[in-house]
């Protein structure tokens, strides 16, 4: 009979799948190494089990112990499988930018999940690096994995992933492309492949907000490059020991929007339901297309499953809120369609200025149109209110008509966005849209900016 002794025996030997539509503009054979076929649905299963087994072998992890790790979710899943089979407890420290699905999955397989803020320095005691390390020191009979610097991470891919790719391509691979986070995958695979053929090119996919690309090209760790980003699983604000820059031929950076858009494209055009880093990897591959020749064999690694991003990249509302959804904005109505049903906030000429101020605070807005019985007759802007207050401390008790500015221009819902944009100026901060039946909506500069794709 053909069966595995436990779920860990099913890790590895994932398929290579030819990509067709999403890479149609590339004049080379592009193959995806689809790591979602691992039992934990990600490439991290490989190194998670390797790190656990190596720690068992040298005594760092003892029977009945607690495994502790800072993770973006996927390593945690791999560790959870190992912990279940081998009888360990698991504590996963994760950042608040990771998807809810990842957190729920970790809890479902028995992990205790601790969520830390993303926007803090790595050395900040609240960071998931610091919290993981501290828990490893405080919890009795525990082992802090530290996948970033743990050499077993890269060794797993040197022993498994690299040889699989070499065998599956019959040694014909010319380029390997993968998103870089902890560095274990790219470094382990690169070491093996370059030992077989030093001419194989290794490209890392980085993201804006990460330090890898500039450091590789200049040797400078530039803290000005570090800022918060949305793409999950790749990029870092530290230099993990597992990133062997000497094995990497180059990096290309991919924007958050492109990573999200191409994550969806892979599902829609190839029928492969994979995660955010795969979208970044494919967009990065397209950015590198001039490096490929017709006879080249390009292997791109797909890290994890799209099931972990259902509430993010595969959710239209989430994509639309961030301006990632590729929708054509051509009219005034297009700009406001996501909040077109919200009632217009306005003020009347005889109300007090204090009423307008309260309304601005309540709804977190900066501009309010002013009405009287004849219609729109003026406007209130926060900057004008500020100047009025500077010159007269009692302005809050005066009627709005005494401080209001000119009324906002009114346009039809079908007015072209180019025409709407021309109505904004230093003296005019908003435009009203006539929706018919006496209904109006307001467009501000921030709405116009948010509509830019």
N, C-alpha and C positions, 0 to 999 in steps of 0.2 A: 504493500500500500504506500501511496505517496502523500505524506502529510508532514507538517512542521510540528515540532514538540511544543512550541508556543508561538505567540504572535511575533516575537522578535526574529524568528526564523524566516519571516516573509520580507524582511528588509532587504532592499537592493534589487539588482537585475531589472531596473526600470526600463521601459521601452524608449527607443528613438523614433520620433514621428516626423515625417517630412512636412514642412510648412509650405503652403501653396499660395493662398490669396493674400495673407497679411504681409508676406515678403515678396510679392510678385515683382516689385521693382528692383530686386536684387538679382544680379546675373551670376548666381552660384547656387549650389545645393545647400539649403538651410534646413537643419534637423533640430528638433526640440528634444532634449533629454527631460522627459516628463516625470518629475519626482513625486507627483501626487499619487503615483501607484504604490508608494510606500504605505505601510499600515497607518501611520500617523499623518499621512497625506502631505509630507514635506521631506525635503532633502535632509533636514535636521535629524531625522531618525537615525541616520547612519552614524553621525558623530556623537549623538547623545548616548547610544548604547556603547560605543567605543570608549567614551570618557568614563562611563560607569564601570565597565569591565576592567579598564586599566587602573582605576582607583581601588577597585576590589583587590586586584592582584598585588598592589604595593601597600595595602593596608590603610589608605586614606579613607576609604568607605568601609565601615564595619557592619556586621549583621544588625538589623533592626534600626539602622541609622536614619538620619534625615538628610535628604538631598536639598540643597539650596541653590537657586540660580536666578540671575537677572536675565530676562528673556523678552523678545518681542512676541512670544507665543509659540512659535514652532519648535524651538529647542525644548521648551517646557513640555510640549506634547510628547516628544520623543523620550524625554526623561520620565514622563508619567507612565509610558508603556513599560519601560525598564523597571520603574519602581513597583508597579503592580505585579509583574512577573517575579521579581526578585525579593519583594517584601520590604520595601523601604517607604518612608514617608517623604512627601515632596512639598516644598514651599517655593512658589514661583513669584518673583518680584517683577512687575510689569509696568510700563509707562501708560499714562492716561490717554496717549494718542492711539494706542492699539485698539483694534475693533472689539466691540462687545462680544462678537461671536468667538473670538480667540479666548477671551476671559471665561465665557460660559463653557467652552469646550474643556478648558483646563480644569474647571471645577467639576465638570461631569466625569472626568477620569480621576477624581480624588485629590487633586492638588489644592493646597491652600494658596489663594491668590492675594497678593498685596499690591496695591496700585499706587504708584509714585508720580509726581508731576514731571512733565516732559521738559518744560522751559526752565531748567536749573542747570548750573554748572556740574560737570561730572564729579567734582570734588565736594559739592554741596552735600551735607548730611542727608538731605531729602531725596537725592538722586537715586535711581534704581541701582546704580553701581555701588554707591555707598551703603545703601540699605542692605543689599545682598551680602556685602562683605561683613557688615556689622552683625547680621543674623548668624552668619557662619561662625563668628567668634562667640556669640552669646548662647546659641542653642547647643545643649550637650549632645555628644555623639552625632555631630553633623559634619557635612562636607560641602564646602562652597565650590561649585563646579568651575566658575570663571571661564566660560567658553571663549572669551576674547584672547586670553593668554594661555589657555590649556593646549599643549602641543598635540594631544590626542585628537583634537578637532581636525587639524590638517592631516594627521596621519590616517584618519578614517577615509578621507577622500583620496589619499595617495594609494591606499591599499584596496579601495573598492571602486569609487566613482571613476577615477582616471583609467584603471584597467578595463572597466566595462565599456567606456567610450572608445578606447583604442580597439578593443575586440569587435565592438558593434560596427565600427567604420572600417574594419580591416586595415587599420593603420593609415587610412586615407584622409583623416581629419587634418585641416590646415589652419583652422581658427577655432578657439574656444572663447565663448562670451558668457559672462555671468555677473549678476549683481554682487557687489562687495559690501559685507557688513562686518562680521567677525573676521573674515578673511580665510577661514578654514577651507571652504570649498575651492576658491580660486587658487590658493597656494598649494593645496594637496594635489588637485588635478593637474595644475601647471607643472609641478615638480615631476610627476609621473610622465606626462606627455612629452615634456622637453627632454627627459632621459631617453625616450624612444626616438624622438625627432626634434632636435633643437630649433628647427625652422618653424615649428608650429607657433602661431601668434596667439597670445593670451591678452584679451581685452576685458577690463573691468568696467562695470556700469556704476556710475556714481550719481548722486543727486545734489541739487543746489541746496546749500546749507551744511554740506559735508566737506571734510578737509582732504579727502583722498587724492583727487586729481591734481590739485596744486602741489601737494606735498610730493607726489610722484615725479612731477615735472621740474620742481625747483628745490626740493629738500626743505622747504619752508613750511612750518606748521603755522598757518595764518588764522588766528582767532577771529579775524574780521569775516572769515568765510562761514563761521558757525552761526546759524540761526535756525529757528524752528521750521520744519517741513512736514508735509503730509505723507509722502511715500513711506511705506513700511518695509522693514527688513533689510534695507540697504543704506549705505552712508553711515558716517560716524563723526562724533566730535572729539574722538580720541584716536590714538594709533594702536590698535590691537597688535600684540606680538605675532598673532597668526597671519597678519598681512605681510607676506614676503614680497616687497616691492621689486626686488631684483628679478623675480620670475614673471612680472607683469610688463607687457610691452606698451600698454597705454590705457588711459581711462577716457570715457566720454560721459558727460553729464546730461541727465534727462530731467525735464521739469516735472513738477507734481501733476500738472494738467495732462501732459503727454503720457505719463505713466498710467494715469487713470483711464484716459481715452483708449489707449492701446490694450489695457487689460480687458476692456469690453470688446474691442475689435477681435482679439484672439478667440473669445467665446463665440462671437457672431460669425466670424469668417472661417474659423478652423474647427469649431465645435469642441474646443479644448477649454475647459472651465478651470482657469488658473488664477493666481493671485496678483497682487499689485506689483511685485518685483518682476514678474514675467512681462507685464506691460512695459515696464522700464527697460527690460532687457531687449525686447523687440524693437522699441523705438530707438534705443542705442545702436542696435544692429543696423537699422535703416540709416542712421547717421554715419555709420562706418562703411556704407556700401561701396565707396570708391576704393576701398582697400581689397575688395574681393575680385577674383577672376572667374571666368566661366567654369573652370575645372575644379574650383575650390570646394571644400566640404566644411561648412560652418556649423558648429554645434552650439546651440544656445540652451542654457539650463533654465528650466521652469521650476522655481523653488517650491511653491505650495499651491493649495487648492483655493478656488474662488469662493468656496463655501464660507471662508473666513472673512469675506469682504461683502457679503450680501447686503449689509446695512450701510455700506460705504460705496465703493466704485460701481456696484451693481444696483444702486438705489438712485432713481432719477432725481428725487428731491435733494439728496445729499450732493449729487453732482451739480445740480442747478444752483444750489446755494453758494457753491464755490466757483461758479462760472466755468465749470468743466464740461457741461453738456453742450454739445455742438448744435446749438439751435440758432437759426438765422434771426437776427434782430433788425427789422427794417422799418417799423412804425412806432409811433408813440405808445400804442396799445401793447406792443411786444415788450416794451421796457417794463411795464407795470403789471404784466399778466400774472405774476406770481403772488401779487397782493392786491389785485384789482377789486376784490370783494370787501376790502377793509374800508370802513367809512372815512370820509374826508374830515380831518380835524380842522376846525376853523374858529374864528373869533368874530364878535360883532363890534361895531364901531363904538357903542356906548358902554361896553364892558370895560373894566379896569385893566390896566397893564398887568397888575398882579395876577389876574385870571389867565392871561396869555402865558405868563411865566410858569404858572402851575401846570398848564396844559403841555407846555414844552417839556417840562420835567417828567410828567406822567407818561408821555408817549415817546420820550427821548428823540425829539425832533428839533430842527433848527429854524424852520420857516412855517408860518401860518398865514393863510389867506384871510382877509377881513371882508365881511359882508355887511350890507344894510338892506333895507327893504327893496332896493333896486337891483341888487346883485353884488358881484365882487367889486369893491371900491378901493381896496388897499391891501397891504401886506405887512407882516411883522417878521423881522429877521433878528436872530440873536445878536449879531454884531451891532445892529442899529440900537437894540435895546441896551446893550452894554454902553455904547457911547451916550445914550440918553441918560443912563444912570450916573455916568461920570459927571455930567453937567448939572444933573438935578437929582439929588438923593431921594426926593419925594415922588419920583416919576411913577412908582408902583401904584400910587393912589389916583392917578390921572386916567381919563378915558383913553382908550386905544386910538381913537381918531386923532388925538393930539400928537401921537408919535409915529403913526403908521406911514409906510412908504407907498410907492405906486403899486397898483394892482399887478398881479402876475399876468403875462400874456396867456391867452387861451387858444388851444389848438384842437383840431378834430382828432379822433382816435386813429384815423388812417394817415395822419401826417407823417411824412418820411422823417426818420430819425436824424438825418442830416439837417433838415429844416428846424427841427426842435433844438438841436445843439446850437444853432446860430442865435437863438434867442437868449442864451445865457451870456451874462456880462458881469462886470464888477458891480454894477448897480442893480442887476437882476439875478437872483439866486434860484429861481424856480419857474416852472411852467405848469399851467393847469390843462388837463385833458378833459374835453367835453365828451362824456360817454353816452349822451342822449338821455331823454326822460328826466332831465334836471339833475343828473348825477355827474359829478366831477371827481377827478383824481389828480394828485400832484406828482410831478417829476422833479427831482432835485439833481444837483450835480453828481451826488453819490450814486444815484440810480443810473445815470448815464455811464459813469465809470464802471459800475458793476456789470453793465451790459456788454462791455468791451470784451471780445473773445481773443 
